[in-house]
């Protein structure tokens, strides 16, 4: 069992390392799972009349995609060039932005 003081000391040591961000890979892989779940939810919500929820999920998904993209580009050292990130990732990001934009317009038309 660790006491809270010992836990704080361990966390301090972990962040004091030069490559502390390497441990974020586990969190990022969890974020990818969340992106998949939200994307599937967006597909299901296209058949429902919950435009505001659709809009909020599209925004959350876009933010998570941008955060993971920033992590991959700036902190992950396995990518040397932008071209190594597949175009599908960019297309997925643009699609989410378009979903958010069109659902925002639908909300504005519904509630003038």
N, C-alpha and C positions, 0 to 999 in steps of 0.2 A: 504494500500500500504506500502510495505517495501522499505526502502532506501537500497542502496548497503552496507552501514556501518552496518545497522541492520541485513542484510542478512549474512554478514561476521561474525557477532557476534553469530548468530544462528548456523551457520556451525561450528564455533569454539566450542560452547557448545555441539553440537552433537558429535563431535569427542573427546571431553574431557571425555565423559562418558566411563565407564569401558567396556561396551559391545557395542561399536559403530558399530562393524561388524554385529550385528544382523539386522541392516537396509540394509545390502547388500543382504539380502534374496530376496528383490524385484528385484534387478538388476540381481541376479542369475536366478530367474524365467524368466526374459526377455531373458537372455542368452540361457536358455533351448528352448525358442520359436525360437530363431535364429538358434540353432542347428537343430531343426526339419525342418525349412525352407531350410537350407543348405543341409540337408540330402535328402530332397525331390528333390532339385535342382540337386544333384548328380545322383539321379535315372534318372531324365530326361536327363541329359548330357551324360549318357551312350549311348544314341541313336544318339548323335551328334558327330561331329568330332572336338571338341574343347578340346583337351587334356590338353593344358596349363591352361585353365580356370578350367577344372576338377581338375587338380593338385592343383591349388591355393585354390579352395574351399575345397578340402579334407584336405589340410594343415590347413586352417582356422578352419574347423570343429574340427580337432584333437586338436588344441590349445585350443579352447573353451571347449571341453570335459575335457581336462586335468585341466584347470582352475576351472571348476565347481567341478571336483573330489577333487581337493586340498581344495576348499572351504568347501565341505562336510566333508572331513576328519579332517581338522585342525580347522575350525572355527565353524562348526555346532555341537552343543553339543548333538544332538539327536542320534548320532551313537556312540556306546560304543566300537564296535569291527569292524574290517575290514569285517568280514563275514556278517554283517548286510547290506552291500551294495550288491545288487543283482549281480549275475554273468553275467546277460545280459548287465549290464553297462560296465563290463570289456570286454565282447565279442564285444560290439559296438565300444569301443576304439580300440581294436586290429583290427577290420575290417576296421576302418578308417585309421589306420596306414598302413595296407596292400594296401588299395586303393591308398593312397598317394605314397607308394613305387612303386607299379606297374605302376601308371601313370607317375611317374618320369622316370622309365625305358622306357616307351613308348615314352616319349619326347626325351630321349637320343638316341633311335633307329631311330627316325624320323629325328633328327638333329645331325648327328655324328660330 
